[in-house]
Amino acid sequence: QLSIKLTAREMDEAMRSFAEKVFASEVKDEEVRQEISPFDVEEICPISRQEMRAFLPGRKKRLLRLKTIALAVPVAQKSITRLSTIDEVISTSPIYQTVPDFQRVQITGDYASGVTVEDFEVVCKGLYRALCIREKYMQQSVQRFPRTPSQYLRAIEGEVWRASDAGPVFTPPVKDGQDPFETGSLAENLGYHVQMKDGVVYIYGDKAAVGRNEPKDLPYPSLEHFVDDMNFLLALIAQGPVKTYAHRRLKFLSSKFQVHEMLNEMEEMKELKNNPHRDFYNCRKVDTHIHAAACMNQKHLLRFIKKSYCMDADRVVYDAKGKQLTLKQLFQQLNLHPYDLTVDSLDVHAGRQTFQRFDKFNDKYNPVGASELRDLYLKTENAINGEYFATIIKEVGSDLEDAKYQHAEPRLSIYGRSAEEWPKLASWFNKHRVYSPNMKWMIQVPRIYDVFRSKNFLPHFGKMLENIFVPVFEATVNPQAHKELSVFLRHITGFDSVDDESKHSGHMFCTKSPKPEQWTSEKNPSYTYYIYYMYANIVVLNNLRRQRGMNTFLFRPHCGEAGAITHLLAAFMTADNISHGLNLKKSPVLQYLYFLAQIPIAMSPLSNNSLFLEYAKNPLPDFHQKGLMVSLSTDDPMQFHYTKVQCELITSYCLRCWGWARVGLVFRGSQQHLQRVRHAGPSLGQPLQQHGLCWQKLLASNSACGCRSP
């Protein structure tokens, strides 16, 4: 066994040049090519036989056997995280002791990596550095890095691993009788001065410190280091030996799962039946990817529209260029009557006509194609101060509470057009008391700077960043002066970056990129540009809030739904978890890195089916079998679902299982007729991989639908 040690080094000019060439070829051919890219790998990855013969002559086989690196990573003697054999793990681990005696899969003998020893060492060093890069950025931003890979990294370095409490800070649940909107416990004013510089918010002790350039002692990200790390990863995922090794490892993981399933399926079914009061309907289900403007199903929205018309027909609800309109007058102006509306005429369901058409999908947010109804029912700012939207969301929250075991994390939008967006959104939240114990909230930032700039709403991109982050910093420094916003921030768990990823800017983010204050063109910045500056501000914000004992935020962008593979690379460096991740199937190296780092991926097959990827081609089951940390989410129930909110995740789960089961059920069209299909795949009832674990402890997770991966 060999101990791998690697010290961080600066990216040289040759590596940077190679990364730029790879990026340029990717952007150039993205829209027209379907063949293999520099990041892809063929389904069959042959190793040159002639090279192997030259490298592995018969007389040197024994020597090679001694040089081959074993499956278990060696650990320094002083480390307290020494890895045990499989028998020692089974005998000492409490997790093994609490589950039935499943048959285990173990590989013995020389470890065949599929690449030469020299290439294998290069691969391992590259993967090691990639994981160190992610660990560094997660720790810097007060986000999560799993314990298991952290233990392996410390073992490789010959250091003793110790648990750290430097992770994210979450707001504790509201206790019985406690007011979730109370302001009595808000922190005092620190008196700091907040100012944005080069797209990143800096904290100063006072205004005089600004002139002296003496910011507070907080971690401020380095653009140069970020670009160097990004270029290294970009070059790594395009290297042939790394792609071959990652591809073979992923195949091995998938095969291992299938063998485990074949050996232990009956034992698992037996355990499920013997577990009382535990089934899929009463296990905890959390929808981590759902947009507030579409969190209701279309029948719910239609019913609310009719109800509001019956109760508020003569109420002034709309301001049309200074002219006040009642609800009845608004419908008359649209030549509509709520009584005549149906689910079909509401026309908010996304079908095949939205495939590869994100513009048409966005139009589905307009009931009956009328933006006036969207403004009235699905917006927080309107003539009635978002009352209808708040009522709908509270009804959805009530349905979640009735379901008892289901939770959701809706996303509300901050556009960055004005600094007043945060106070207005917080006022809406507090005024209408939009709270449910089964809900937490996220903030999504649409990447639509080009729209605002073309209409002269913003002078440059830096102003957009300032409008997004400075109000949050000011509320963190002085909560007493921003009480409503401070209360609202307690219920927020993270930030998201959203928009159509298939749009290309053609700009490669690098140290020569214009600073946000210098980005004055109407062209939209690249995805990586957005991601870096959001991450950089979250780094400073989280460290400041952690010092104050406040909750911190996770960065959880939409990523990998379409567009270049570099989106997933940027998210690997900066994001705690992502939504979609479909394009991971195009890059075996990134897919393997996401597996090693156990980065959570919230996938939405029904949403993808209407936008970018047909249902049968969705990689979710493949990712699950390989051990990636995947979960199901609804995305937009109004566009993709027909059932009530507590059934939407169940519908997604059933379609996921049955779609690949021996006999499946597929819902198609507005009539929801059932069509039986036959397709080989995993058996019904497989769970979603849990964080950092290869199997679930049923009693702890309150779930009885578990099929443990090996």
N, C-alpha and C positions, 0 to 999 in steps of 0.2 A: 504494500500500500504506500502511496505517495502522498505527502502533505503539500497541498497547494497554497502558496502564499503569493499575494500580488499587492504591490503598493500602487496607490493612485498616481497617475502621471498625466501630464498635460497632452491634449490632442495636438499632434504635429500637423504640418501643412499638408502632407500627403494624405492623411486620413480625412482632413477637412475637404480637400479637393475631391476625394472619392465619394464622400457623402453628398456633396453638391451635385456630382454627376448622376448618382443614383436617384436623388430627388428630382432632378431635371427630367430624367427619362421617365420617371413615374408620372409626373404631372403632364408631360407631353402626350403620353399614350393612354391616359386614364379613360377618356371618353370613347375611344374607338377600338381598343384592343379587348380581346377575350382570352387570348393565349396567356401563357405563363409569364409572370412579371419577375423582376429581379428578386422579389420577396417570396415568390411562390416556389413550390416544390412539386415535382411530378408525383403521381400516385405511387409509382414504383421508383425507388431511388437506388439505382445500381452503383456499386463501387467498382472502379476500374479493376478488372481481374489482373491485367498485366502489372498494374502498380502494386497490387497486393502480392502477386507472385515475386516481384522484385524485392518487396519489403519483407516478405515472410518466407524465406527459403526454409526447406525442411530442417536443416541443421540448426536454425535459430529459433525454432518454435519454443523450445524449452526456455530460452532466454526471454522471449516475448512474454511467455506465461508469467515469468517472474516480474516483468515490467508492467503488466496489465493492472490498471487501477480497479480495486474491488468495488462492489456495489455500495457498501457502507463507507461513509466518509470518515477518514481517520480523525482521531481526537487527541489533543495533547493530554499528557498524563495529569496535569494540574486542573484540567477542566472538570467542572461538576456536572457536565451534560454529556458524559460519555455514552455513546450509543450501544445498546445491548443487542444480543442476538435475538432472533424471533422467539426462542423458547423463554429467554429471560424476560422479554417484554410481556409475553402471555402470563407468566407466573407472577409478575410484579405489578402489572398495570391494573388499576381498579376497573377501567373500562372493559377490558377483556373479561374480568371476573363477573361482570354483571350481565353479560350476554350469553346466549346459548353457545354450545361448542360447535361453532361453524368450522368447516374444513378450510384451512388456510392454504394460500398459494405461496410457495417459496422457491426461489431460483438459487441453485448452488453451482459451484464450479467457476471457471473463468468467466469474466463479464465481457461479453461481446458487444462492443459499442457500435460496430458497423463502420468505424473510421480507423485510420492508422493511429498508433500511439502518439506520434507527433501532433496530428490533427486533434486527437482527443484532449491533449493537454491544452492546446489553443482554445478549444471549445469550452473546456471547464473554466479556464481563466476568464474568457469572455462572459460566460453566464454568471460567474462569481462577481465580476465587476458590475454587471447589469443589476444584480440583486442589491449590491452595495449602493448603487446609485439610487434605486427606489427607496431603500431603507433611509438613506440620508435625507431625501426630500420629504418622506413621510414624517420623520422625526422633527425636521425643521418646521413643518407646517402643523404640528400637533395633530397628526392623523395616525391611522393604524397601520402597523406592520406586524404580520402574524408571528407568533412565538416560535413555531417550528423552524421556518427558514432562518430566523434570527439566531437560534441555537446552532444551526449548521454553520452559519457565517462566523460566529465566534469560535467554533471548534476548528474551522479551517485556519483562523488567525492565531490559534493557540491560546485564546483568552478564555476566561471564565465567564459564562453567561449569567447575568443576573436580571431578574424581573425588574421592569421599569414602570413607574406610574405616570409617565410623561404623555399618555395618550389623550384622546379628546375628552372634554368635559360635557356631560349632558345634563339638562335640567331634570331634576327628579320628578316623579309623578306627583300630581296634585293630590293632596290628602283629602279625606272626607271632611267636608265642612270648610275647606280652604277655598278662598276666592282666587281663581286663576288670573284675575286681572288686578290684584292688589298691588299697590305702589309703595307700601310702607317700608319695605325692605330694600329699596333701591340704594345703591352705593352713593357715596359723597362725590363731589366734584374734585377732580385732580388738578384742574387749572392748566392742563397741558394745551399746547397749540398744535393744531393739525394742519398739515400742508402737503399737497401732492407735488412730487418732483420726479420727472422722467417716468410718469405713469404709475408710480408707487407712492402710497401715503407714508409720510414720515411724521414721527411724533417728537415734538420739542417741549422742553420744560416751560418755555415762554416764548414770546415773539422775539425777544432779544437773542435767543439761542439760534433762531433762524439765520440771522446775519452772521453769527459766528460759526455756522454750519456744525452745530453740536446736537445731533439728534439723541433721543433717549437710547439706552442700551437694549435694543431689540434686534432680532435677526432680520436683516434686509437682504433679500436674494441678490445674487450676482448674475447679471445677464451673460457675462463672458463664460462663467463656469457652467451655466445652464446650456449654452450653445455647444460647448465642448462635450458635455455629457450626451447631448442629443445627437451630435455628429458621431460619437462613438457607437451609440445604439443603432443609428441608421446604417453604419457600416457593418455592425455585427449581424443584423438580421438579413443582410444581403450576402454573407459569406457562405460559400458552398458547403464546406464541412459542417458548419453550424446548422445549416438547414437540414442536411442529411441526418445528423445526429438527433436533432429535435424531432424530425419526422419519425424516425425509428422508435424513439422513446414514447411518442404519442401513440403509435401503433401498439407498442407493448402495453401501455396503460389500458387501452381499449380492450385488448385481448384478455388482460388480467381480469377486467370487470366481467367479461362474458364467461370466463371460466368460473369465477366466483358465483355468478348467477346460476350457472348450470349445476354447480355442486350444492348450493345452499338455498335454492328457491323454496323447496318444500319446508325446510326448517324455518324459514322466515314466515311463511304462510301459517305454519303451526303456531309460532309465537304471536302473530297478529291475532289469531282467533282466541288465544288464551289471555289476551290483555284486556281486562274489563274497562268499559266506558272510555275506550280510546278508538277513534276512527278519524277519517279525514275531515268529517264535518265539525268535530269538536277539538281539533288541534289549532294552535295559533297560526294565523295566516296574516302576513303583512304585505300590503301592496306598496312597494317602495318606488314605483314609477307610475304616477297617475297625475294628470293635469287637472287643476281645479275647475277650469272652464268647461271640462268635458267629463267631470267625475260622476255625473248622473247618466242613466241610460235615457234613450230617446223617449220612451214611454213616460218616464218620470217628468221630463221637461215638458212634454205635451200636456200631461195632466196638470202641471203647475200653470202653464199658460192659460188653460181653460179656467182653472180655479181663480187666477188673478183677474181674469176678465169678468167673471161673475161677481167678484167682490169689489173691484176697483175700476169699473168701466168709466166712471165719471171723474176719476182722479187724474190730475195733471201729472204725467209721468215722463214727458219727453220735451226737449227744447230743440226745435228745428229752426236754427238761425234766428233766434230771438222770438220765435213764435211758440207759445206754450200749447201743447197738445195733450188732450186726455187720452187714456188708453183706447177708448172707443174711437176717437178721431184718428188715432195712429193706425188702427186696423183698417179704418175706412180709407185712409190715404193709401194703404197698401193693397186695397181692393180684396181684403180678406175678412173672414169671420172665424173666430176660434172654433165655433161649433163644427165647421166644415173641415177642420184640419184633422189629418190622420198621421200615423207614423210615417207612411210613405210620402205624403205631401210635405211633411216637415223637412224631409230631404237632408238629414244630417248624417246619414249612415254612409260610410266610405265603402265603395264597391270597387269593381275592377276598373272603373273609369278613372280612379285616382292613382293607378299603378304607374310609378315613375313620374307622377305629376304632383309634386308637392304644392304647387300653386292651387290646384283644384282641391287638394286635401284641406288646405287652409280655408277655402271657401265653404267647406262643410260646417264650419263653426257658425255660419249665418243661417238661422232657421228660415226655411222657405226662401233662401237666398237673399234675405233682407238684413242688411247690416244694422238697421234700426232695432230689430228684435235682439240682435246680439248685444248691442249697446245697452239695451234695457234689462235683459235677463242674465247676461253673462259677463258684465263688467262691474268693477267696484266704483267707478267714477261716472255718474250720470245725474239726471235731474232728481232722482230719489236717493242719491248717495249709496247706490249699490244694494238697496234693501232687498230686492228680489233675489239677487245673486246670493246674498248672505242667507236668506231663508232657504234656498235650494240646498246650499252646502250644509246647513244645520239639519235639514231633513235627511241628507245622505249620512251625516254623523249619527243621527238617531237610528237609522237602519243598521249602521255598524254596531251600535250599542245593543240593539235588539239581537243581532247575530251573535254577540258576546265574544266570539273567538276571532273576529276579523278586525284588522286595523289598516289604516291608510295614511299616506304621506302626500297630500295634494301639493301641487306647485302653483304659486302665485307669481305674477310677472312684475319685474322692475326693468324698465326699458333703458334708463339712463338718459332720457330726453331732458328731464328736469330734476333739480335737487328736491323739488316738492313731492316727488312720487312716494318717497318713504313716509313722510308725515301723513300724507293722505291715505296710504294703504294701512298704516297703523291706526289711524283714526277710524277707518271702516271696520277694522278688526275689533277694536275696543267698543265702538258705539253699538254695533250689532251683536257683540259678545259671541263671536264665531269661534266657539270652543267645543270640543268633544274629547273625552278621555281616550277615545279610540283614534284620535287624529294628532299628527304632528305636521309641521309645515316646512316647505322648502321654497327658496326663491330661485326662479329661473330668469336668466338674462338672454333675451333673443339677440342673435348676432345680426342686427339690422342697422348698423351705423350708416351704411351707404344710403339707406332710405332717409334717415334724418338729415344727413349731410346734403343730399340733393335738394331738400326742401329748406335748407339753411336754418334748421333747428339747432345745429351744433357747429361750432367753428372748427373743431378738430376732434380726433379720437380721444385725446386726453380729457376733454370736457365730459365725454360720456363716462369714462372711468371715474372721474371726480363725482359725478352725480350718483353713481352706483355705490361708491364706498365711503366717501367723506361723511355723509349723514350717519352711517353706522359707527364710524370712529367717534364722531362727536357725541353720539348717544352713549358710547362706551366710556368716554372720558368724563362726561357730565350727565349721568342718567337723570338727575333731578330736573334738568332743563328740557329733557325729552322723555317725559314719563310714558306716554303712550307707545312711543317707538321702543323704549327699553322693555316694556311689558311684552310687546310683540316679538322682540328678538329672543325672549326666553322660550318661545314656542317654535322657533326655527331651528332646524337641524343641519341645514347645508345650503350650498349654492349649486345651481345647474347652469349649463350653457346650452342653448337650444337653437336650432334652425335647420335648414336643409343642408346636410353635409355634402350633397352631390355638387353643390356650387363650388367652382374652383376660382381662387383669386390669382393663381399663378405666381404668388410671391413666396419665396423661401425665407423663412424667419432666420435671421442671423444677427451678428453684432453690427452689421452695416445697415440694418433695417432702421427706418426713421423712428425717432422717439414718438410716443403718443401725441405730444404737443406739436410735433412736426408733421403728423399725418393729417394733412388738410385736404387731400384729394377725395373725390366722391367714390373712389374704389374701396371696396370692403377689405379690411385686413384678412390675413389668412387665419385658418382655424388655430394653428399653433400660436399665432400672435395673440389672439383672444385668450387662449388657455393660459399662456405664460403670465400675462398681466393680471388675470383674475387670480391665478395661484399666488403671485407675488404679493398682492394685497391681502389675500386670506392668510398668508404666513404672518404678516405683521399684525393683522387684526386678531388672529387666534392667540398669539403670544401675549398681546396686550390684555385680552379678555381673560386668559388663564391667570395672569398675574393679579387680576382684580377678582378672581373667584367666580367669574361668569361662565356661562356655557360657551363652547366653541363651535365652529362650523366645519362640516366636511365638504370637500369639493367633489361633486358627483355629476359630471357632464354627460350629455348625450354623446356617444362616441361609437364609431364603427358601424353605423347603420348604412352608410354609403361613403363615397369619397375615397381619398387616398389612405393608404395604410399608415402614413405618418400621423394621422389623427390618433390612432391607437398607441403609437409610440409616445406621443406627447402626454397622453392620459396615463400611460405606464409610469411616467416620471412624476406626475402632479396629482392624480386623482385618487381619492380613497376607494371609490368604486365607480362603475360606469353603467350606462343604460344601452342596451342593444348588443353591441360587440359582434355583429355578424361577420365583419371583414376579418376577424381573427382566423377564419378558416382559410384565408389566402396566405397567411404567413405562419408556417410551423414554428419558427423561432419565437415570435411574439406570443403565439398560443401557448407554447411551452413555458415561457416566462410568466404569463398570466397564471398558469397552473402552479409553478413554483412559488410565486408570491401570493397565491390564493386571493387574487383580486376579485371581489364580488361583481357579478354581471347580472343585471336585471333584464331579462329578455322578454319580448312581447311578440310571440309568433303571429297572433291574429292581426296586430298592427302591421307587422312586416309584410304579411300576406296581401295587404291592400296598398302597400307603398313600394317596397323594394325587393322582396323575396317571396316566392311562392311557398305556401305552407309546407309542402312535402319536402322542400329543399332546406328547410330551416335547420341550422346546426345544433340546436339546443340538446337533443338527445345524444348527439356525438360528443358535445362538450361535457355533458354530465357523465357519460361513460368513461371519459378520459380523466375525470377528477377535477375539472374546472369548477369554480364555485358559482354556480348559476342558480337563478331563481326566476319564478314566473311573475309577470306583472301585466296589468291591463292596458296601460298607456292612456287610452282615451275611450272609456266605456260608451260615451255617447255615440262615437263613430263606429265602434267595433262590436258592441255587445247588445243583447236584447234583454237579458235577465236583470233582476234586482242587484243592488250593489253587493249584497252578501253572497251572491251566487256567481259573480263575474270571475273571480279567481278560480272558483270550482269549475266553471265552464272551461276556462283556459286549461286547467289541469287535466280535466277529462279529455278534452280534445288532444292535448299533448300525449297523454297515455294511449288513448284509443286510436289516435292517428297512426301510431306505429305498432299497435297491438295486432294480434292475429286476426281479430275481427274488430274493425273500428267503426266509429260513427263520425260523420263529417257534416257539419252544418253548412248549408249553402243557401244564399239568397234570402230575401225578406220572408219567404214562406217557411223557412227553417225546416224544409223536408229532410229526412234522414236518408242517407245513402250508405249502404254497407260497402266497405272496402276491405280488401285483404292485403296486408303488408307485413313482412317479417320485422320484428324488432323486440325491444324489451317488454317484459310482461307488465300488466297493469299494477299500479300501486307503488312505483318507485319514487322515492322522495327526492328532494333537492339537497345537494351536498351542503353540509353545515360548515361553518367557519373553522378551518384548521383541523377538522376531523374527517376520518374516512368512514365513519359510521355514526349513527345516532344512538343516544341513550334514550330509549323510548319514554320512560317515566319522566325524565327531566324535561323532554321537549313536548310532553303532552300530546304525542303523535303516535298513532298506531298504524301508519301506512309506510313504515320504513323498510327499505331494501338496502342493506348496507353494502357499500362498495368495498372491495378488498383492501 
